Amino acid sequence: MLIKTSILLVTHSIASMSTKAASTLPQYSIQHNIQRIISQPTQHKQWPFTQQDLRRADETSDQHWYSQPRFVTHIDDQCIQALSNVYFQVFQDNDSVLDLCSSWISHFPVNQPTLSNVVGLGMNEQELARNPILDSFVVKDLNLEPKLPFEDNSFDKITNAVSVDYLSKPQEIFVEMHRVLKPGGLAIMAWSNRMFPTKVVDMWLKVSEEERVKIVQSYFLLCGAPFVDVVGYQMVTLGTDPLYVVVGRKRTQQEEKEFIIPKVEDDKSSL
């Protein structure tokens, strides 16, 4: 049964952030209940993560790991409420949503905009069948085959709750997310600090919580797909579990038309 949580609306909508920083947020972005904005990592020119970075301590089959359903929540109620509020801010009426790494509950807000279609993709059929928010679902192991079984430009939003740290092929998956998003669509990655340590990627265990945000920002920025407006947040939560969110956007068709790759001209003065 979908957990009914009231939408938390903090009067000081953006905490620990300057007015200037707030004014430079993308128009689509989360605007309320922000504890802080986390700056983007130092840019690399190419994908910086190694095979070792993305290994897990337990490399046995994920299909076996997820073969038994887990009808539990992996974050506390206050963190769930904060996540529901994030979705409330970014969802719009008639959105088609892909809930990636989905389970028996998606933490979507009760008073949400009316969504046209919600598709879940996860590992356990029993969990997915129990999820009341899903119109349909697909059982698939993305760590085995990082290909999304959907047409180009299929979804307005993609969500992923408390699972981005388990993706062992994030570069391929983020490229796929960009492919199946509609122009102007958003991908919303959210997590806390709870995890199964033997199943998260190795580098996740070696860095601070802020550096984890920068890792996910790098997934967006360096996967090879042209995500824009990539913003990392720590959200206000009233319980024990923190909530971190990174959002990236696919360009609109108009932006694609206007986007021009600058020519690199020879510097003949150095000859």
C-alpha positions in Angstrom: 0.0 0.0 0.0 1.3 3.4 -0.9 2.6 5.2 2.2 0.6 8.4 2.6 2.9 11.2 3.6 2.0 14.9 3.8 4.0 17.2 1.6 6.6 19.1 3.7 6.8 22.7 2.7 9.4 24.6 4.6 8.8 28.3 4.7 12.4 29.1 4.2 12.5 27.2 1.0 16.2 27.2 0.4 18.4 26.9 3.5 22.2 27.3 3.7 22.3 28.7 0.2 22.9 32.3 -1.0 20.2 34.3 -2.8 22.5 34.4 -5.8 22.9 30.7 -5.9 19.1 30.2 -5.7 18.5 32.7 -8.5 20.9 30.7 -10.8 19.0 27.4 -10.4 17.5 26.0 -13.6 13.8 26.8 -13.9 12.8 23.2 -13.8 14.7 22.5 -10.6 13.9 21.7 -7.1 13.2 25.0 -5.2 11.9 24.0 -1.8 13.4 22.2 1.3 17.0 22.4 0.0 19.6 22.2 2.8 22.4 23.0 0.4 23.5 22.9 -3.3 26.6 20.8 -3.8 28.9 22.1 -6.5 29.9 20.1 -9.5 33.2 18.2 -9.5 36.3 19.3 -11.3 35.6 18.5 -14.9 37.5 15.7 -16.6 37.6 15.5 -20.4 36.5 11.9 -20.4 35.0 9.2 -18.2 37.2 9.0 -15.1 36.0 5.8 -13.4 38.0 2.6 -13.7 36.8 -1.0 -13.7 38.1 -1.3 -10.2 36.1 1.7 -9.1 32.9 0.0 -10.3 33.5 -3.5 -8.9 31.6 -4.8 -5.9 32.8 -6.9 -3.0 30.1 -9.4 -3.9 30.2 -10.1 -7.7 27.8 -13.1 -7.5 24.7 -12.9 -9.6 22.4 -10.0 -8.8 19.5 -12.1 -9.9 20.2 -14.5 -7.1 20.6 -11.6 -4.6 17.2 -10.1 -5.5 15.4 -13.5 -6.0 13.7 -13.1 -2.6 11.3 -10.1 -2.2 12.1 -7.5 0.5 8.9 -5.7 1.5 10.7 -3.1 3.6 11.6 0.5 3.2 15.3 1.4 3.1 15.1 4.9 4.4 13.2 6.3 7.4 9.7 7.9 7.1 11.1 11.5 7.2 13.5 10.8 4.4 10.6 9.2 2.4 8.6 12.3 3.0 11.5 14.5 1.7 11.8 12.4 -1.4 8.1 12.5 -2.0 8.3 16.3 -1.9 11.2 16.3 -4.4 8.9 14.3 -6.8 6.0 16.6 -6.1 8.2 19.5 -7.3 9.4 18.0 -10.5 6.4 15.9 -11.7 3.8 17.5 -14.0 0.4 16.5 -15.1 0.4 13.8 -17.8 4.0 12.9 -17.2 5.1 9.5 -18.3 7.6 8.2 -15.7 10.1 5.4 -15.7 10.9 4.2 -12.2 14.4 2.7 -12.5 15.5 0.0 -10.1 11.9 0.0 -8.9 10.5 -2.0 -6.0 7.2 -2.6 -4.1 6.9 1.2 -3.4 8.1 4.2 -5.3 7.7 7.0 -2.7 5.7 9.1 -5.2 3.6 11.8 -3.5 0.0 11.0 -2.7 -1.1 14.5 -3.9 0.9 14.1 -7.1 0.0 15.6 -10.4 -1.9 13.0 -12.5 0.7 10.9 -14.3 -0.2 9.4 -17.6 1.9 6.3 -17.4 4.3 4.9 -14.8 6.6 2.0 -15.8 8.8 0.2 -13.2 12.0 -1.6 -14.1 13.4 -3.7 -11.3 14.8 -7.1 -10.2 12.0 -8.8 -8.3 8.7 -9.6 -9.9 6.8 -10.0 -6.6 7.9 -6.6 -5.4 7.0 -4.9 -8.7 3.6 -6.6 -8.8 2.8 -5.2 -5.4 3.6 -1.6 -6.3 0.3 0.2 -6.7 1.7 3.2 -8.6 3.0 1.2 -11.6 0.9 0.8 -14.7 3.3 -1.9 -16.0 6.7 -3.3 -15.1 9.8 -5.0 -16.6 12.0 -7.4 -14.7 15.6 -6.8 -15.8 19.2 -6.9 -14.5 20.8 -3.7 -15.8 24.2 -4.7 -14.3 24.1 -7.8 -16.6 22.7 -5.9 -19.7 22.6 -2.1 -19.4 20.0 -1.6 -22.2 16.6 -0.1 -21.5 13.9 -2.0 -23.4 12.1 1.2 -24.5 11.8 3.3 -27.6 13.7 6.6 -27.9 11.9 9.6 -26.3 9.5 7.6 -24.3 9.5 9.2 -20.8 9.2 12.7 -19.4 10.9 11.7 -16.1 13.1 8.9 -14.9 13.4 8.3 -11.2 15.9 6.1 -9.2 15.5 5.9 -5.5 18.3 4.5 -3.2 19.9 2.4 -6.0 22.3 4.5 -8.1 25.2 3.2 -5.9 24.4 -0.4 -7.0 24.9 0.3 -10.8 28.1 -1.3 -12.0 27.7 0.0 -15.5 26.6 3.5 -14.9 28.1 5.0 -18.1 26.0 2.8 -20.4 22.9 3.2 -18.2 23.1 7.0 -18.2 23.5 7.1 -21.9 20.4 4.9 -22.2 18.5 7.1 -19.8 19.2 10.1 -22.1 18.0 8.1 -25.1 14.6 7.2 -23.6 13.9 10.6 -22.1 11.8 12.9 -24.1 13.3 16.3 -25.1 13.3 18.4 -22.0 12.9 15.4 -19.8 14.5 15.0 -16.3 16.4 12.2 -14.6 16.2 12.3 -10.8 18.7 10.2 -8.8 18.1 10.1 -5.1 19.8 8.2 -2.2 20.6 8.3 1.5 23.5 6.8 3.4 22.1 3.3 3.9 23.3 0.5 1.7 24.2 -3.1 1.3 28.0 -2.6 1.4 29.0 -5.7 -0.5 26.8 -4.8 -3.4 27.6 -1.1 -3.9 30.4 -0.1 -6.3 33.8 0.0 -4.6 34.5 3.7 -4.9 31.2 4.5 -3.0 32.7 3.1 0.2 35.9 5.1 0.0 34.5 8.7 -0.3 32.5 11.1 1.7 28.8 11.7 1.3 29.4 14.9 -0.6 31.9 13.2 -2.9 29.2 10.6 -3.7 27.0 13.5 -5.0 30.0 14.5 -7.2 30.3 10.9 -8.5 26.6 10.9 -9.6 27.1 14.4 -11.2 30.0 13.0 -13.1 27.8 10.1 -14.3 25.5 12.7 -15.9 28.2 15.0 -17.2 30.8 12.5 -18.5 28.8 9.4 -19.7 28.9 10.7 -23.3 25.2 11.8 -23.4 24.7 15.6 -23.4 22.8 16.1 -20.2 22.5 19.7 -19.1 21.5 21.6 -15.9 23.0 18.9 -13.7 22.5 20.0 -10.1 23.3 18.2 -6.8 21.3 18.8 -3.7 21.2 17.8 0.0 17.6 18.0 1.0 16.1 19.0 4.4 15.1 15.9 6.3 13.6 15.8 9.8 14.7 12.3 10.8 18.0 10.4 11.0 18.6 9.6 7.3 19.9 12.3 5.0 18.7 12.7 1.4 20.9 13.5 -1.6 19.5 14.2 -5.1 21.1 14.8 -8.4 19.0 16.0 -11.4 19.9 16.2 -15.0 18.0 17.3 -18.0 17.8 16.4 -21.7 17.8 19.4 -24.1 14.6 20.4 -25.7 14.2 20.2 -29.5 14.6 24.0 -29.7 17.8 23.9 -27.7 19.2 21.2 -29.9 18.5 23.4 -32.9 20.3 26.3 -31.3 23.2 24.3 -29.9 26.2 24.8 -32.1 29.5 23.0 -31.5 32.2 25.7 -31.9 34.8 25.2 -34.5 38.4 24.6 -33.4 40.6 26.7 -35.7 44.3 26.2 -36.2 46.4 28.6 -34.2 48.7 29.6 -37.0 50.5 32.1 -34.8 52.3 29.3 -33.1 53.8 28.0 -36.4 
